[in-house]
Amino acid sequence: MLDEEAVQFTFSWLDYIFFFGMLSLSALIGIYFGCCGPKQNSAKEYLLAGQTMNVLPVAMSLISSNISGITIMGAPADIYKYGANYIWSLISMVITSIACVYVYMPVFLDLQLVSTYQYLEMRFDRKIRTLASILFTLQVLLLNPILIYVPALAFSQATGLHLHVIAPTLCIVCIFYTTIGGLKAVLWTDTLQTTSIFVCLLVVFGMGLSTSGGVRNVVEVAAKGERLDIFDFRLDPTKRDSFWAFVLGCTVSWMVDISINQSTMQRVMAVPTKKQAERVIYIFCVGTMLIKAFTTFIGVMMYAKYSECDPIGSGKVTHTDQMVPYYVIDVGGKIPGLPGLFIAGIFSGALSSLSTTLNTLAATFYSDFVSLCVPDTITEKTKSKILKLIVVVGGIICILLVFVVEKMGGILQLTVTFSGITSGSLLGLFTLGMIFPFANSKGALCGGVAGLVFNSWLVLSNQWYKYQGLIKDYPKPLSVEGCTGEINTNVTQGAHGVLEEEPNAFYRISFWYYTFLGFLVVIVVGLVVSWLTRKNNPPVRPELLSPSVQFLLPKEKDSEIRLDTTKL
């Protein structure tokens, strides 16, 4: 929390209009599609919007659902403290988008799968599909409370309203329009929220540039403070941020979120044709790159303003995550409506991510678990009701876990760790299936387990050493020499001392590489085991492989048996 000397949010009537206007529009969109718009009495209508959506709202939805409030607040603060290497993530976005369009997405579009994990059963077996779906479900339920907790905390500081009132209210609004309106409501609401995010970032960028002395001064100050030391191409995996950390590590992480992600594929299948789906990904790529560029520049401008008086070192804020709200109010707090616009932008990302994951959770949980327990004769209307019930239950769990997040700060670290453990294995399983024709279920199982064990050991050991104080992330130099008045802390320096009994370099690998390393382990182990057990491999159907590798299949007569991919 900000102390008495910290800059405080002050909400005016205009701020409340901006904020509650965004929430009201989100709810009205849900009411329209649920009550006044075209009826959604089938699972296809609810989950895929009847596959009649236009390219732009789907692309905007992808942008919004992948840019949460954590990104808006966290990325600039991280750049302020550790430098602008984050800009290399723009390269990773290009690579990820190309891989999605030409390697992974064509398989899902041809098969028309509501659950991406259904592919793992078709290519390997039911056990691998079930494991992947369970991991995804747990990850969503752990992530959702954090997505809403961070912006709710910011709003609590802005208005004085208690977190216990704000978080449930926002969750209920999101559950409401997601449950009633289905994917169409989510897509159009995301379009509104993406617009809010862009406006928010543009306003903050413009104000920051004007109060920092212009582009030249920002660049000069940032370069002097080592924030622009980004041209280090040494392949040192123990370095926290580097060119290779983003080009290798961040690329694989984004491929998990885009190329095989359930919510992404659910959205691209909402447009009628494959060409339109490709345009969705390209627009998403450009939009996300713009947001990443803005957040990078905002982080650099923050340093230019506070290069001689670090708000953390001077005690004006107590945590790095508070830097962005502090900066916004410091440079533009006197502008009417700005706090409301900023909080609305943060909540736009959070609500979009929450609605996306709730809608995706419904699709995955129904197709991978509930569908096994209901008769084949169930009507489409009943399916739609069950899907809406899953959204409500998932949202209630989210509300309850918000209170857990508040009292157990370690759950954020636990969630990030869990994601790092599982993501590489998931991407490895899909890549084995789509790229390597001779990969079999034994190889996939051994590779998946090996990846999970490897990353579990790496991540948990790293966290243990950090807890013991044997591994530390050192920031770039910070100063409080230019501060006036009483300073609550002495110094905030980026000193790089050598710790005693420093752990092995393996345990000091940057967190950006976790998903990449897990992915490599799955591929290597999976291929070795598949090769050793290849004798009785069943023939692989061409549609289960990426079009780019289908030429590797032997010229055999297609089997008459085809798996049913139409059932949820």
LOTIZA-301699 format. One line per 8 residues: number of its first residue (from 1); their letters; for each residue y, z, x of C-alpha. Coordinates in nm, 4 decimals. Layout:
NUM	a	Y Z X; ...
***
This chain:
1	mldeeavq	0.0000 0.0000 0.0000; 0.3547 -0.0599 0.1133; 0.5389 0.2493 0.2273; 0.8854 0.3585 0.1269; 1.0541 0.1239 0.3745; 0.8596 -0.1788 0.2585; 1.0072 -0.4564 0.0548; 0.9029 -0.4074 -0.3066
9	ftfswldy	0.8413 -0.6557 -0.5842; 1.0860 -0.6270 -0.8719; 0.9782 -0.8107 -1.1844; 1.2544 -0.9373 -1.4104; 1.2156 -1.0832 -1.7582; 1.2002 -1.4308 -1.6021; 0.9139 -1.3214 -1.3763; 0.7169 -1.2004 -1.6762
17	ifffgmls	0.7808 -1.5310 -1.8544; 0.6384 -1.7272 -1.5609; 0.3356 -1.5058 -1.5253; 0.2343 -1.4523 -1.8865; 0.3228 -1.8116 -1.9691; 0.0502 -1.9273 -1.7315; -0.2048 -1.6878 -1.8839; -0.1089 -1.7902 -2.2368
25	lsaligiy	-0.1437 -2.1605 -2.1610; -0.4878 -2.0972 -2.0109; -0.5995 -1.9173 -2.3264; -0.4509 -2.1856 -2.5531; -0.6415 -2.4579 -2.3688; -0.9637 -2.2682 -2.4335; -0.8764 -2.2268 -2.8021; -0.8019 -2.5974 -2.8366
33	fgccgpkq	-1.1274 -2.7211 -2.6854; -1.3306 -2.4489 -2.8522; -1.1837 -2.4658 -3.2020; -0.9559 -2.7656 -3.2494; -1.0820 -3.0241 -3.0029; -1.4114 -3.2160 -2.9999; -1.7058 -2.9896 -3.0792; -1.9282 -2.8747 -2.7931
41	nsakeyll	-2.2542 -2.7964 -2.9654; -2.4791 -2.9302 -2.6905; -2.5525 -2.8135 -2.3380; -2.4352 -3.1490 -2.2011; -2.0991 -3.1161 -2.3759; -2.0549 -2.7550 -2.2638; -2.1675 -2.7973 -1.9011; -2.0709 -3.1582 -1.8218
49	agqtmnvl	-1.7835 -3.2136 -2.0694; -1.9904 -3.4935 -2.2222; -1.9398 -3.6904 -1.8974; -1.6185 -3.8349 -2.0421; -1.3540 -3.6727 -1.8195; -1.0902 -3.8616 -1.6223; -1.0733 -3.8500 -1.2432; -0.7477 -3.6561 -1.1991
57	pvamslis	-0.8261 -3.3373 -1.3968; -1.1687 -3.3154 -1.2338; -1.0182 -3.3546 -0.8855; -0.7497 -3.0981 -0.9652; -1.0193 -2.8610 -1.0870; -1.2073 -2.8941 -0.7588; -0.8905 -2.8220 -0.5624; -0.8023 -2.5171 -0.7673
65	snisgiti	-1.1531 -2.3701 -0.7707; -1.1799 -2.3972 -0.3916; -0.8346 -2.2511 -0.3202; -0.8400 -1.8898 -0.4355; -0.5705 -1.6246 -0.4187; -0.7451 -1.5023 -0.1058; -0.6642 -1.8364 0.0592; -0.2976 -1.8250 -0.0371
73	mgapadiy	-0.2554 -1.4689 0.0903; -0.5159 -1.4608 0.3662; -0.4728 -1.7875 0.5588; -0.0999 -1.7524 0.6442; -0.1524 -1.3880 0.7414; -0.4406 -1.4820 0.9704; -0.2308 -1.7575 1.1322; 0.0574 -1.5125 1.1795
81	kyganyiw	-0.1729 -1.2808 1.3699; -0.4141 -1.5122 1.5527; -0.2411 -1.8509 1.5817; -0.2473 -2.1913 1.4143; -0.5981 -2.3118 1.5065; -0.6569 -2.3175 1.1309; -0.4887 -2.6599 1.1298; -0.8104 -2.8075 1.2742
89	slismvit	-0.9767 -2.7361 0.9402; -0.8108 -3.0563 0.8174; -1.0563 -3.2498 1.0344; -1.3450 -3.0558 0.8842; -1.2280 -3.1520 0.5348; -1.2410 -3.5233 0.6208; -1.5899 -3.4970 0.7706; -1.7122 -3.2904 0.4770
97	siacvyvy	-1.5798 -3.5347 0.2180; -1.7392 -3.8340 0.3913; -2.0745 -3.6538 0.4166; -2.0539 -3.5554 0.0501; -1.9801 -3.9097 -0.0714; -2.2336 -4.0948 0.1412; -2.5154 -3.8456 0.2053; -2.5487 -3.5708 -0.0547
105	mpvfldlq	-2.3660 -3.6640 -0.3753; -2.5505 -3.9942 -0.4438; -2.8798 -3.8058 -0.4749; -2.7458 -3.5615 -0.7337; -2.5701 -3.8356 -0.9307; -2.8793 -4.0560 -0.9457; -3.0986 -3.7666 -1.0602; -2.8338 -3.6286 -1.3033
113	lvstyqyl	-2.9327 -3.2687 -1.2360; -2.7458 -2.9907 -1.4155; -2.8660 -2.7437 -1.1513; -2.8529 -2.8607 -0.7900; -3.1329 -2.6160 -0.7140; -3.3597 -2.8168 -0.9414; -3.3631 -3.0700 -0.6590; -3.5370 -2.8205 -0.4288
121	emrfdrki	-3.8255 -2.7913 -0.6746; -3.8555 -3.1676 -0.7089; -3.8506 -3.2198 -0.3329; -4.0455 -2.9088 -0.2266; -4.1689 -2.6510 -0.4797; -4.0638 -2.3953 -0.7394; -4.0586 -2.1006 -0.4972; -3.7803 -2.2466 -0.2865
129	rtlasilf	-3.5757 -2.3363 -0.5936; -3.6094 -1.9843 -0.7348; -3.5114 -1.8222 -0.4051; -3.2034 -2.0417 -0.3730; -3.0972 -1.9734 -0.7327; -3.1354 -1.5971 -0.6925; -2.9260 -1.5994 -0.3755; -2.6580 -1.8062 -0.5487
137	tlqvllln	-2.6499 -1.5778 -0.8532; -2.6154 -1.2621 -0.6433; -2.3469 -1.4228 -0.4307; -2.1443 -1.5205 -0.7375; -2.1694 -1.1753 -0.8936; -2.0530 -1.0138 -0.5701; -1.7721 -1.2618 -0.5050; -1.6146 -1.2712 -0.8507
145	piliyvpa	-1.4866 -0.9107 -0.8535; -1.3210 -0.9663 -0.5158; -1.1585 -1.2890 -0.6331; -0.9828 -1.0999 -0.9097; -0.9291 -0.7727 -0.7202; -0.7004 -0.9141 -0.4488; -0.4412 -1.0766 -0.6802; -0.4689 -0.7891 -0.9281
153	lafsqatg	-0.3720 -0.5542 -0.6473; -0.0692 -0.7714 -0.5683; 0.0339 -0.7701 -0.9354; -0.0097 -0.3938 -0.9479; 0.2321 -0.3590 -0.6569; 0.4716 -0.5982 -0.8264; 0.4910 -0.4287 -1.1636; 0.3610 -0.0758 -1.1247
161	lhlhviap	0.0890 -0.1395 -1.3828; -0.2416 0.0225 -1.2975; -0.5125 -0.1932 -1.1451; -0.7585 -0.0670 -1.4091; -0.5474 -0.2338 -1.6776; -0.4667 -0.5585 -1.4975; -0.8100 -0.6570 -1.3644; -1.0017 -0.6240 -1.6950
169	tlcivcif	-0.7239 -0.8042 -1.8847; -0.7343 -1.1027 -1.6526; -1.1132 -1.1121 -1.6549; -1.1132 -1.1110 -2.0351; -0.8651 -1.4013 -2.0501; -1.0824 -1.6002 -1.8109; -1.4045 -1.5155 -1.9978; -1.2345 -1.6143 -2.3230
177	yttigglk	-1.1281 -1.9673 -2.2305; -1.4435 -2.0336 -2.0264; -1.6750 -1.9187 -2.3076; -1.4980 -2.0955 -2.5923; -1.3895 -2.4156 -2.4205; -1.6731 -2.4838 -2.1759; -1.6221 -2.7208 -1.8840; -1.3447 -2.9192 -2.0553
185	avlwtdtl	-1.1339 -2.6047 -2.0879; -1.2085 -2.5097 -1.7275; -1.1095 -2.8554 -1.5997; -0.7802 -2.8755 -1.7874; -0.6925 -2.5129 -1.7134; -0.7651 -2.5757 -1.3462; -0.5247 -2.8706 -1.3592; -0.2513 -2.6394 -1.4856
193	qttsifvc	-0.3346 -2.3794 -1.2224; -0.3472 -2.6315 -0.9368; 0.0023 -2.7419 -1.0323; 0.1121 -2.3783 -1.0215; -0.0393 -2.3364 -0.6742; 0.1403 -2.6441 -0.5383; 0.4746 -2.5365 -0.6875; 0.4324 -2.1873 -0.5446
201	llvvfgmg	0.3553 -2.3134 -0.1939; 0.6385 -2.5688 -0.2017; 0.8944 -2.3055 -0.3014; 0.7776 -2.0583 -0.0371; 0.7702 -2.3341 0.2266; 1.1220 -2.4505 0.1426; 1.2682 -2.0998 0.1461; 1.0886 -2.0064 0.4652
209	lstsggvr	1.2119 -2.3151 0.6471; 1.5712 -2.2554 0.5411; 1.5674 -1.8902 0.6530; 1.3916 -1.9571 0.9853; 1.6504 -2.1875 1.1383; 1.4804 -2.5185 1.0663; 1.1753 -2.6940 1.2050; 1.2917 -2.7007 1.5683
217	nvvevaak	1.3554 -2.3274 1.5835; 1.0252 -2.2474 1.4109; 0.8330 -2.4606 1.6614; 1.0166 -2.3140 1.9623; 0.9616 -1.9531 1.8567; 0.5985 -2.0128 1.7588; 0.5243 -2.1881 2.0882; 0.6828 -1.9047 2.2850
225	gerldifd	0.4696 -1.6563 2.0923; 0.1478 -1.8515 2.1669; 0.0948 -1.9405 1.7995; 0.0734 -2.3106 1.8852; -0.1804 -2.2720 2.1671; -0.4345 -2.4766 1.9753; -0.5353 -2.7393 2.2316; -0.8189 -2.5457 2.3904
233	frldptkr	-1.1273 -2.7655 2.3763; -1.3621 -2.5397 2.5729; -1.6927 -2.4913 2.3954; -1.6867 -2.1109 2.3967; -1.8557 -1.9774 2.0801; -1.7339 -1.6236 2.1512; -1.3713 -1.7273 2.1056; -1.2602 -1.6266 1.7575
241	dsfwafvl	-1.0589 -1.9406 1.6738; -1.0858 -2.2725 1.8541; -1.1051 -2.6472 1.7973; -1.4857 -2.6415 1.7959; -1.5047 -2.3334 1.5755; -1.3375 -2.5320 1.2987; -1.4793 -2.8781 1.3673; -1.8374 -2.7458 1.3873
249	gctvswmv	-1.8392 -2.4143 1.2044; -1.5834 -2.4828 0.9340; -1.7257 -2.8283 0.8626; -2.0713 -2.6899 0.7876; -1.9233 -2.4079 0.5787; -1.7245 -2.6566 0.3706; -2.0306 -2.8777 0.3314; -2.2019 -2.5831 0.1632
257	disinqst	-1.9072 -2.5424 -0.0735; -1.8640 -2.9130 -0.1489; -2.1717 -3.1230 -0.0752; -2.4440 -2.9036 -0.2289; -2.2393 -2.6618 -0.4354; -2.3468 -2.6306 -0.7970; -1.9919 -2.6190 -0.9352; -1.8830 -2.9252 -0.7354
265	mqrvmavp	-2.1719 -3.1396 -0.8519; -2.1284 -3.0143 -1.2083; -1.7713 -3.1391 -1.1981; -1.8254 -3.4777 -1.0366; -2.0934 -3.5471 -1.2977; -1.8307 -3.4906 -1.5683; -1.6854 -3.8361 -1.4936; -1.8663 -4.1458 -1.6281
273	tkkqaerv	-1.9373 -4.3464 -1.3105; -2.0322 -4.3022 -0.9446; -1.7146 -4.4801 -0.8276; -1.5035 -4.2338 -1.0228; -1.7007 -3.9457 -0.8717; -1.6195 -4.0784 -0.5245; -1.2492 -4.0961 -0.6134; -1.2677 -3.7339 -0.7290
281	iyifcvgt	-1.3880 -3.6262 -0.3841; -1.1228 -3.8315 -0.2025; -0.8397 -3.6877 -0.4141; -0.9849 -3.3407 -0.3646; -0.9884 -3.3979 0.0110; -0.6226 -3.5033 0.0240; -0.5070 -3.2223 -0.2064; -0.6967 -2.9533 -0.0186
289	mlikaftt	-0.5665 -3.0810 0.3150; -0.2102 -3.0562 0.1823; -0.2640 -2.6962 0.0727; -0.4222 -2.6067 0.4072; -0.1299 -2.7679 0.5896; 0.1215 -2.5734 0.3790; -0.0566 -2.2421 0.4371; -0.0666 -2.3134 0.8110
297	figvmmya	0.3060 -2.3895 0.8263; 0.3869 -2.0818 0.6173; 0.1908 -1.8670 0.8628; 0.3830 -2.0167 1.1561; 0.7158 -1.9627 0.9760; 0.6206 -1.6013 0.9111; 0.5790 -1.5484 1.2836; 0.9093 -1.7234 1.3579
305	kysecdpi	1.0860 -1.4775 1.1290; 0.9100 -1.1612 1.2478; 0.8534 -1.2499 1.6140; 1.0758 -0.9638 1.7280; 0.9983 -0.7150 1.4514; 0.6401 -0.7141 1.3320; 0.6268 -0.5584 0.9814; 0.2842 -0.4096 1.0565
313	gsgkvtht	0.3895 -0.2608 1.3886; 0.7098 -0.1249 1.2366; 0.5178 0.0332 0.9505; 0.6760 -0.1736 0.6738; 0.3341 -0.2958 0.5647; 0.0028 -0.1300 0.6389; -0.2367 -0.4248 0.6266; -0.2292 -0.7892 0.7323
321	dqmvpyyv	-0.3183 -0.9088 0.3805; 0.0161 -0.7708 0.2574; 0.2149 -0.9947 0.4908; 0.2517 -1.2933 0.2575; 0.3819 -1.0969 -0.0459; 0.6154 -0.9104 0.1884; 0.7407 -1.2361 0.3385; 0.7986 -1.4011 0.0007
329	idvggkip	1.0071 -1.1134 -0.1280; 1.1894 -1.0717 0.2014; 1.3094 -1.4328 0.2182; 1.3569 -1.4978 -0.1526; 1.3398 -1.1741 -0.3477; 1.6882 -1.2275 -0.4885; 1.5894 -1.5555 -0.6532; 1.5187 -1.4889 -1.0253
337	glpglfia	1.1639 -1.5734 -1.1220; 1.0301 -1.6086 -0.7677; 0.8043 -1.3002 -0.7730; 0.6579 -1.4150 -1.1040; 0.6049 -1.7664 -0.9703; 0.4359 -1.6340 -0.6579; 0.2031 -1.3971 -0.8441; 0.1268 -1.6749 -1.0931
345	gifsgals	0.0278 -1.8988 -0.8024; -0.2050 -1.6362 -0.6599; -0.3610 -1.5707 -0.9989; -0.3965 -1.9428 -1.0607; -0.6331 -1.9698 -0.7670; -0.8213 -1.6550 -0.8657; -0.8620 -1.7495 -1.2326; -0.9707 -2.1000 -1.1417
353	slsttlnt	-1.2340 -1.9763 -0.8972; -1.3555 -1.7161 -1.1456; -1.3823 -1.9601 -1.4363; -1.5583 -2.2116 -1.2128; -1.8199 -1.9650 -1.0932; -1.8800 -1.8276 -1.4438; -1.9354 -2.1765 -1.5816; -2.1605 -2.2641 -1.2884
361	laatfysd	-2.3506 -1.9374 -1.3182; -2.4298 -2.0241 -1.6793; -2.5670 -2.3646 -1.5790; -2.7778 -2.2301 -1.2929; -2.9117 -1.9203 -1.4670; -3.0072 -2.1130 -1.7789; -3.1728 -2.4091 -1.6099; -3.3554 -2.2063 -1.3447
369	fvslcvpd	-3.4548 -1.8948 -1.5411; -3.3818 -1.8934 -1.9157; -3.5240 -2.2417 -1.9775; -3.8625 -2.1157 -1.8591; -3.8686 -1.8523 -2.1332; -3.7524 -2.0526 -2.4360; -3.9551 -2.3131 -2.6276; -3.8980 -2.6833 -2.5734
377	titektks	-3.8059 -2.7169 -2.9401; -3.4880 -2.5107 -2.9032; -3.1841 -2.6881 -3.0496; -2.8846 -2.8004 -2.8456; -2.6608 -2.5714 -3.0502; -2.8752 -2.2703 -2.9585; -2.8653 -2.3728 -2.5922; -2.4865 -2.3815 -2.6090
385	kilklivv	-2.4772 -2.0297 -2.7575; -2.7067 -1.8965 -2.4841; -2.4856 -2.0518 -2.2161; -2.1785 -1.8851 -2.3655; -2.3620 -1.5515 -2.3750; -2.4425 -1.5848 -2.0044; -2.0717 -1.6384 -1.9320; -1.9813 -1.3241 -2.1280
393	vggiicil	-2.2450 -1.1101 -1.9540; -2.1439 -1.2429 -1.6117; -1.7798 -1.1682 -1.6885; -1.8584 -0.8127 -1.8006; -2.0459 -0.7524 -1.4753; -1.7394 -0.8824 -1.2922; -1.5137 -0.6354 -1.4753; -1.7433 -0.3438 -1.3933
401	lvfvvekm	-1.7731 -0.4371 -1.0265; -1.3944 -0.4526 -0.9872; -1.3974 -0.0737 -1.0115; -1.6672 -0.0634 -0.7436; -1.4592 -0.2860 -0.5144; -1.1661 -0.0492 -0.5517; -1.3645 0.2534 -0.4354; -1.5895 0.0783 -0.1818
409	ggilqltv	-1.3655 -0.1260 0.0431; -1.6677 -0.2266 0.2486; -1.7945 -0.4485 -0.0316; -1.5556 -0.7229 0.0800; -1.7125 -0.7206 0.4237; -2.0558 -0.7016 0.2622; -1.9851 -1.0094 0.0491; -1.8545 -1.2149 0.3421
417	tfsgitsg	-2.1573 -1.1097 0.5459; -2.3943 -1.2022 0.2640; -2.2336 -1.5447 0.2365; -2.2695 -1.6003 0.6088; -2.6359 -1.5069 0.5938; -2.7299 -1.7400 0.3094; -2.5034 -2.0456 0.3288; -2.6531 -2.2051 0.6385
425	sllglftl	-3.0033 -2.1707 0.5009; -2.9066 -2.3356 0.1717; -2.7452 -2.6340 0.3422; -3.0418 -2.6612 0.5776; -3.2887 -2.6776 0.2885; -3.0992 -2.9553 0.1109; -3.0505 -3.1469 0.4356; -3.4207 -3.1239 0.5187
433	gmifpfan	-3.5031 -3.2663 0.1797; -3.2466 -3.5469 0.1713; -3.2414 -3.6662 0.5334; -3.5933 -3.6162 0.6705; -3.8706 -3.7951 0.4761; -4.1544 -3.6105 0.6532; -4.0113 -3.2623 0.5812; -4.2499 -3.0723 0.3530
441	skgalcgg	-4.2553 -2.7491 0.1544; -4.4176 -2.5517 0.4383; -4.1460 -2.6605 0.6771; -3.8737 -2.5845 0.4231; -4.0131 -2.2377 0.3544; -4.0526 -2.1491 0.7230; -3.7146 -2.2976 0.8103; -3.5376 -2.1216 0.5236
449	vaglvfns	-3.6893 -1.7846 0.6098; -3.6177 -1.8330 0.9813; -3.2551 -1.9180 0.9058; -3.2146 -1.6108 0.6863; -3.3736 -1.3794 0.9436; -3.1743 -1.5272 1.2322; -2.8385 -1.5036 1.0566; -2.9173 -1.1610 0.9132
457	wlvlsnqw	-2.9828 -1.0295 1.2625; -2.6757 -1.2003 1.4095; -2.4297 -1.1017 1.1378; -2.5481 -0.7450 1.0834; -2.5648 -0.6773 1.4583; -2.2120 -0.8108 1.4994; -2.0872 -0.5875 1.2192; -2.2635 -0.2874 1.3718
465	ykyqglik	-2.0996 -0.3432 1.7115; -1.7619 -0.3830 1.5411; -1.8196 -0.0570 1.3567; -1.8940 0.1087 1.6922; -1.5717 -0.0365 1.8351; -1.7566 -0.2462 2.0941; -1.6385 -0.5803 1.9514; -1.2730 -0.6338 1.8636
473	dypkplsv	-1.0648 -0.9298 1.7520; -0.7475 -0.9349 1.9607; -0.4347 -1.0821 1.7978; -0.1701 -1.2902 1.9695; 0.1259 -1.0924 2.1114; 0.3365 -0.9113 1.8520; 0.6553 -0.7157 1.9076; 0.8727 -0.4483 1.7462
481	egctgein	1.1499 -0.4624 2.0067; 1.3946 -0.6245 1.7663; 1.3460 -0.3730 1.4847; 1.6379 -0.1586 1.3727; 1.6138 0.1899 1.2326; 1.3167 0.4237 1.2512; 0.9829 0.2691 1.3446; 0.6698 0.4362 1.2130
489	tnvtqgah	0.4345 0.3001 1.4795; 0.4943 0.2570 1.8482; 0.3647 -0.0914 1.9344; 0.1636 -0.3798 1.8023; 0.0389 -0.5756 2.1005; -0.2251 -0.8378 2.1544; -0.3602 -0.6740 2.4693; -0.6916 -0.8066 2.5880
497	gvleeepn	-0.8579 -0.5134 2.7586; -1.2208 -0.5205 2.8681; -1.4403 -0.2902 2.6628; -1.7041 -0.0751 2.8283; -2.0642 -0.1694 2.7533; -1.9571 -0.4969 2.5969; -2.2439 -0.6410 2.3892; -2.4293 -0.9570 2.4822
505	afyrisfw	-2.2354 -1.2790 2.4180; -2.4829 -1.3665 2.1406; -2.3476 -1.0830 1.9260; -1.9866 -1.1828 1.9981; -2.0207 -1.5322 1.8529; -1.7275 -1.6204 1.6263; -1.7900 -1.5785 1.2548; -1.6969 -1.9445 1.2037
513	yytflgfl	-2.0290 -2.0442 1.3637; -2.2588 -1.8297 1.1468; -2.3258 -2.0937 0.8821; -2.3561 -2.3658 1.1477; -2.6141 -2.1691 1.3475; -2.8159 -2.0794 1.0384; -2.8143 -2.4464 0.9425; -2.9437 -2.5492 1.2870
521	vvivvglv	-3.2242 -2.2930 1.2772; -3.3442 -2.4191 0.9384; -3.3413 -2.7814 1.0562; -3.5198 -2.7176 1.3879; -3.7860 -2.4814 1.2523; -3.8299 -2.6866 0.9357; -3.8862 -3.0096 1.1270; -4.1289 -2.8536 1.3767
529	vswltrkn	-4.3416 -2.6912 1.1050; -4.3295 -3.0055 0.8891; -4.4482 -3.2158 1.1824; -4.7339 -2.9769 1.2588; -4.8462 -2.9698 0.8928; -4.7753 -3.3339 0.8077; -5.1400 -3.4350 0.7548; -5.1539 -3.3863 0.3773
537	nppvrpel	-4.7900 -3.4577 0.2935; -4.7520 -3.6071 -0.0557; -4.5481 -3.9289 -0.0811; -4.1731 -3.8775 -0.1206; -4.0000 -4.0603 -0.4013; -3.7038 -4.2726 -0.2805; -3.4553 -4.1172 -0.5246; -3.5103 -3.7761 -0.3602
545	lspsvqfl	-3.3715 -3.9050 -0.0305; -3.0172 -3.9973 0.0629; -2.9598 -4.3743 0.0311; -2.8711 -4.3836 0.4015; -3.2282 -4.2916 0.5055; -3.4403 -4.4486 0.2323; -3.5261 -4.7377 0.4656; -3.7399 -4.4914 0.6658
553	lpkekdse	-3.9904 -4.4636 0.3818; -4.3139 -4.6617 0.4156; -4.3451 -4.9590 0.1827; -4.5754 -4.8045 -0.0743; -4.6254 -4.8628 -0.4411; -4.4292 -4.6146 -0.6451; -4.6273 -4.3441 -0.8121; -4.6515 -4.3663 -1.1877
561	irldttkl	-4.5773 -3.9983 -1.2145; -4.2077 -3.9155 -1.2321; -4.0608 -3.5710 -1.2586; -3.8585 -3.5003 -1.5690; -3.4985 -3.4430 -1.4584; -3.3461 -3.4380 -1.8036; -3.4541 -3.0945 -1.9121; -3.2167 -2.8105 -1.8264
***
